[in-house]
């Protein structure tokens, strides 16, 4: 019962019906009073007719008045009934033969019929108004549903009012919102896949074209040891570039798909930095760049050593790629009561303001960059790994002033 009356429209309908019933009850009381008054008048008129008839028969006026003024005894009532029966007037006498009663009956029947007709009319009008309002609500809902099915994903049903119908509309709106979100996610996924495939095709096209050209040169001049040596090295460079591109793509894809389970453990940062120093010291020396590591030897962090090493390694590679000979790269780490930070700073060419908000996008290549070999995946991969460790990766830079990348991790008991 409570569920039914939770519907605002049903409450309004029954309230109106109750008001109509109260009104009709009052009208019935008025009709009852009218019937009583009519009965009294009919009886009075009949008594006046009888009194006049008795006077015409010669009875004294005092005796006639006494008959109508006093209460009759049972014996007098029985004698009168016997007399009327002999005259053919009984309780079963048809009303049509009694003029005064026929008129009274006609008036009473008309009043009762009018009362019933008025009640039926009120109920019919209330039902029509209620179902008309419901139909309008359903028609509007149907229109909005057709709009949604036609592609207007912002279309929603009216669900602000009370009642089970509007509660159903609210549930439908929630479903529509969920479907819209899924559609948007699917569209973004398709767009991302399309752009990614396009970028992969573009990135692979260059080394593949180079390999084709080197192969043609080697086929033509492969007998020349100098040509063979020089182009064999270029072939290796192209193959290394393709391998790096494919490996980074696979790593990012696995991270995005959740196919990788990190194995974070609280451990010192120093061993990871020593391994990175050994990995890059040869390249830094060959390119005549100063690479230094310094930090809090006691600093610890909850991390997966393989993946975080990959992230920091990409930041160092990026710094080496954009630092000229004679420049420097500084890798540092420290911790405070709340956070642990790892920084990679260089004295390279810096980042143009136009690029500062785009460098973490996949395959992004700046028109100001002098690096023609990078695939644009190192920094996005570093960001993905950092976020997988619930950290943040930020950058500060100005053209010609180098760049400072900062990885920040909140201190937590576990990931």
N, C-alpha and C positions, 0 to 999 in steps of 0.2 A: 504493500500500500504506500509506504514512504517513497518507493522508487517511482510510482506513478505520479505522486504529487510533487516530485522534484522537477517535473516538467512545468516550466512557467506557463506555457499555453494551456495545459490541462488545468492548472490552478485558476487561470483566468476564466476558463470555460465554466468550471464548477462554481466559481464565485458569482459569475453572471447568472448561472442557472439558479443558484440559491437566492440571489436578489429577485429574479423573476418569480420563483416559487413564493417568496415572501410577499411580493406584490400581488400575486394571484390569490394568496391566502387572505390578504386584506380585502381583495375584490370579492372573494367568496363570502366573507363576513358581511360586506355591504349587500351582496345579493340575498343572503339569509335574512338580514334585517328588512330588505325590500319585500321578500316573500312573507315574512311575518306581518309586515304592515298591510300587504295585499290581502292576506288571509283575514286579518282583523277587519279590514274595510268590507271584504266580501260578506263576512258573518254579520257585521253591523247592518249592511244594506239588506240582507235577508231578514234580519230581525225587524227592521223598519217596515218591510213589506208585510210580514206576518202581523205586526201590530196594527197596521192599517187595515188589513183584511178582517181582523177580529173586531175592530171598531165598526167596520161596515156591517158586520153581522149583528150589531146591536149590543155587544158586550160593553159594560161600563168601563170607562177609561181607567178608573182606579184599579179594577181587577186586572186589566190588560197590563198596566204598568207593574203591578205586583208580581205577575207571572215572570216578567223579564228581569225584575230587580232581585227576587229572592232565589235561594238555592232550592232546586226541586228535590223531592224525596225519591228514593229508589222505586217505590210503588207508583209514583206519578210518572217517572221515567218509563217504567214498564208499560203502563197504561197507554202512554203516548206512542211507544214503539208498536204496540198492538194495533192501535188506531191507524197509524201510517202504513203498516203492513197490509191491513185490509184495503187501504186506498191504493196499494201497489207501489209504495215508496219504501224500499229496503236498502241495506248497505250495498247490495249488488246491482242496484239500479244504474244503468249506463249514464255516464256523465253528460252524454249528449242530450239526455232528456231533462237535465237540470241546468237551466240557463246560467245561473249564478256560478255553479261549479265548473261548467265548461269554459267560461271566460277566465276563471282563476287558473284552471289547468293549462290553458293555452299560454297565459303569461308566465307561469312557472317554467314550463318546458322551454319557452323561448329564452328565459334568463339562464337556465342551466346549459342549454345548447351554446349560448353566447360565451358563457364562462369556459366550457370545454374547448370551444373553438379558439378563444383567446389564449388559453394555456398551450394548446397544440401549436398555435402560430408562434408564440414566444419561443418554445423549444425548437421549432423548425428554424427560426431566424438565428438563434444562438448556434445551432449546429452548422448552419450554412456559413456564418461568420467564422466559426472556429476552423472548419475544414477549408474555407477559402484562404484563411491566413496560413494554414499548414501547406496548402498547395502552392501559394506564392513563395513560401520559404523553400519548398522542394524544387520549384521551377528555377529559382535563383541559384540553388546549389547545383542543379543539373547544368545550367549555363556555365558556371565556373568550372565544373568538371570537364565540360566540352572544351573550354578554353585551355585547360591544363593539358588535356589529351592532344590538343592541336598544337602544342609547343610553347604555350605561354606559361612557363614554369613559375611565374610570380602569382598566378591565380590561386586564390584561397577562398574557402567557404566562410560564411558568417558564423562565428563560434563564440562571440562574446557573451551572448545571453545564457540564461540558465535553462536547464531541462535536458532530458536524455537525448533528444534529437540534436541539440547544439553540442552536447558532449560527444556524440558520434561524429559531428562535423569537425570538432577539435581533433579527434583521433585521426580522421582523414587528412586534416591539415598536417599533422605530425608525420603521417606516412608520406604525404606529398613532399614535405621538406626533406625527409630522408632520401626519397627517390631523387630529388633535385641535387642533393649533395653527392649521391652516388654518380649521377649523370655528369656533374661537374668534375668529379674525380676521374671518371672514365675519359672525359674529353681531355683533361690535362694530361692523363697518362698517355693517351693516343698522340697528343701533340708533342709530349716529351719524347716518346718513342720515335715519332717521325723526325723530329729535330736531331735526336741522337743518331739515328741511322744515317741521316744526311751528313752529320759531322764526321761520323766514322768513315763514311764513303769518301769524304773530302780528305780526311787525315791519311787514309790508306792510299789514296790516289797518288799523292806526291812521291812517297817512297817506292811504290810499285812502278811508277813511270821512270823513276831514277834507276831502279833495278833493270828495267827493260832496256834503257839506254846503255847502262854499263855492260849489260850482256851483249848488246850489239857491238859495242866498242871492243870487248874482249874477243868476240868472234872474228872481228876484222883484224885486230892488231894483237891478238893473244900471244903471238910468238915473241913480242918485245918484252923482255923481263921488266923493264921500267914501267911500261904501261900496265902489265899484269899486276905488279906489286901495288901501283897507285890505285887502280880501280878495284882490286880485291879489297883494299881497305875501305873504299867507299861503299862497296857492296855490304861489307860487315856493318858499317855505320847505319845504312838503311835498314838492314835486318834488325839491328839493335833497337832502332827507333820503332819499328813495327812491333817488336817484342814488348818493349816498354809500354807502348800504347795499348796493346791487347791485354797485358797483365793489369794495367791500371783500370781499364774498363771492366775487367772481370772482378777486380777487388771492389770497385764502387758498386757494381751491380749486385754482388753478393751482400754487401752492407745494406743496400737499399731493400733487398728482398728479405732481409733478416735471416739469411742462410748461414751467417757466421755467428758463432757463440763466443764472445770474448771470455777470456780466463783471467780476470783481474785478481791480483794479489797485492797486498801491501808490501812494497819492496823499495829499496833505495834507488834514487835516480842516477847516482854516480856510475854504476856499471853500464847502464845504457849509453851514457855519454862517452865513456871510454871506448865502447865498441864503435860508436859513430865517428869518434876522432880517428881511429885506425882506418875506418872505411874511406874517409875523405882526405886523409893527409897526403896521399899520393897525388890525387887530382889537384889539390890546392897548391902543392909544390910545383907540379908541372905547369900550372897556369899562373904561377908567380903571384899567388894571393895568400894573405895571412889568415889562417883559420885558427881561432882560439876557443877553448872551453873553460868556463869557470863558474863555480856555484857553491851552494851549501852542501858540503859532503855528507851531512847528516839528514838532508831532506829526503822524505819518503812520499810515496804516492801509490794509490791503489790503481794499478794499470796492468794491461796485457803487454808484455815486453815486445812481442813480435809486431803487434799492430801500432803501438805508440812509437816504436822505433821507425816504422814505415812513415808515420806522419811527420816526425821531426826530420827524418831523412829528406822528405820532399821539400820541406822548408829550407834546408841547407842547400839542396840542389838548386832551388829557385834563386837563393842568394848568390851562389857561385855563377849561375847563368847570367845574372844581371850586374855583376861586379867586374870591373875592368882589372887588367893586370896591375899589381901594385896596391890594390884595394884590400879591404879586410872584412872578415865575417866573424862576429862574436856570438857564441852560443852560451846562454846563461840559465840558471835555474835557482829558485829560492822558495821559501815557504814562510807563511805567517800563521797566526793563530787560526785564520779562517780559510785561507786559500794557498794553493801551490801554483807557481808560475814557471813556465819555460819560455824563454825568449830567443829569437834568432834575429840579429841585427846586422845590417851590411852598410857599406859605404858606396853602394852602387848608384845606378842611374835614377833610382826612385820611381814612384808611380805617379802618373799624370792624374790630376783631379777628376778628369773625365772617366778614368778607369777604376778609381778607388772602390766604387760600389759594385763593380762587376767582376773583379779578379777571382772570386770564388765560384763563378759560374762555369759550368763544364764547357770546354772547348773555346772559352773566350780568348780572343787574341786582340791585343791592343794595336791600334794603328800607329802608336808611338813606340812600340817595342822594337828593339833591334834583334831580339831572339827569333830566328826563323825556323828553329828545329823543334821547339817545344810543342806539345800537343794540347796544352791547356787543361791537363787533368791532374797535375801534381797538387795544386792548391785545393781544388775541390775534394780530392781524396784525403788530404790532410784535415780539411774541415769535417768531412764525414767521420773520420776516425776519432777526432777530438770530441765531436758530439756524441759518438757512441760511448765515450768515456764520461758523458754528462759534463763536458767542459765547453768552453767557448774559445773561438779563435778570432782575434782582432788584428788590425793593421794600422800603422801610422806611417805616413810617408809624404814627401814633397819631391817634385822633380829636381834631380841633381843632388838630393840630400840623403839618399839611401832609404831604407825601409826598416821598420821594426815590427815583427810579428810576435804576438803574445798569446800563448796558450794558458788559459786560466781554469783551474780545477778546484771546486769546493771540496773541503775536507769532509769525507763521509766514511762511515764504518764499512760500507760495501756498496757496490754498484747494483 
